[in-house]
């Protein structure tokens, strides 16, 4: 099993790879669907990782990859409302992950 941090990293790598393959004509179809198939998760879970990827800064992504930042740490998302934090913390505590 992968951690949520590892899954986010995999999401970004797969998305980049599929975008490159699509640009070269080697991949046809939707990027989100392709990433979901590669990760063996639902399209909805891929949307979750896309949202996280868009909301994290580059330094936070580097810290995640290095293992010095965990997604469940609220300090990574200081501007989030209480409702948003509850939603994301449920996801990253395993309620919605494979």
LINNOR-V91200 format. One line per field, one symbol per residue. burial: + if it has 9 or more other C-alpha atoms within 8 Angstrom, else -. A space follows every 10 residues. Layout:
burial=???
This chain:
burial=---+++++++ ++-++--++- ++----+--- +++++++--- +-+-+++-++ -++--+---+ +-+++---+- +----+---- ----+--+++ ++------
